[in-house]
Amino acid sequence: MPNSILLVEDDLEISEMVKSQMMKEGFKVIQAFDGEAALQYFSAEAFDLILLDLMLPKGNGMDFLQFVREQSVIPVLIMSAKDSEVDKAIGLGLGADDYITKPFSMIELTARVKAAIRRAKNYSKSVEKEVTTIINIGKITVDLDNYLVTKENRDVKLTSKEFLILKMFISSPNRVFTKEQIYQSVWKEDYYRDENVINVHMRRLREKIEDDPSNPQYIKTIWGIGYKLGEF
């Protein structure tokens, strides 16, 4: 799906020129020619970037920018004939990501648009990674990327196999795993009904993470089936 741009520009000639260039670069472009239309489009659709003229009929560009910033972190690139440092400071202070002064070249505008969208996507990925790879369960914090486990801010020393077992349960919190599934997932070998290997590793893991290993809360036994992550 192509990246989508909301182009807010009241000058028809400039708007059509920018739209044509952005579409050549593979972007989907929605045009708004005044502040009211910009608000309607922004409220109705999801965009990857906003190109915003400051001088608009039926609404002020600064007011629209302020509204956008109250709702979203979408990158906003201001296009304006106003080129004073005061205007730049006001625009960027309200949350604009970049500023380009009219008249501008299509090459420069394209480069800035691509850079702004790239920065936004990289930021989104880094936030998503941070959220999904550091998981808190009860008193335990698990860093899935760095193979670190802490309990009440104290390091829990797990072997690689113990960590992989814990990671498997955390990654599928609602799933019940059989001993065969655990063995095949962690050891990457066929399971020959050697339950002792699973039992030993499960006991050691519980001794390290459970408050009471004889009454486990983090990894529950589902009798006759296997194990699953406890609910917190």
Phi, psi and omega in degrees: 000129182290152174295143186250134181240133170264113182259110183252100185207125184275344178278112185300318182296313179294317181300315181293322180295316179292317179301315181300316180294317182293322178292325175298330180275002176096008180271150168271133185235128173248128183262136171234134186253001176205173184295322181295315179296321179300315178298319181295313180295316182297323181286337186261336186228163176260131180238158177264341180196151175241128170260119192233121169278142183278326183266102185232146168283160178053045179135149182265138180300323178295320178296319178296317179299317179297319178297316180300315183292336176285342184250335194205162174253017178306137177296137180236125178247118182276133172244122183205149174283344176284122186236013180286155179297330179296314180296321178297315181297318180296314182297311181289329179294331178278356175115011175291147181270336181201168185215127176231135186263135175284144354283147180231161178273149179294329179295315179293317180299315180300317180298318181291321178298311181297321180294319181294317179293321179296316179298317181296319180291320178296321178295317180298319180294319181294322178293316180298319180296317180297320183290319188273345184256350174244111190239134177254127177226112182059236180269001187255140171241129182240122174263101187293329181284320187258007176056045180241138177229132175231149177229117184052045177068014175248137181295138175249117184274107178251147170287168181299320180291319177298319179294318181296324177296313179297317180299321180299316180292318181295323182289337178226072190296338183258003186263142173263126181255133173280165177298324178297317180294320178298313182297313182294325181287320186270317184268345179059036179225163175292146183265126182246036176063026176272082185293339184299322180299313180295316183299317181295313181293323179293320179295316180294321178297315179296323179297334183269331186248340184271146172292321179225096184302334179283346177228069189295140178247332182279314177240107185269144174273127174256098190303133180082354182235300183168231185222157173209162179289137177290165180261136180229000000 
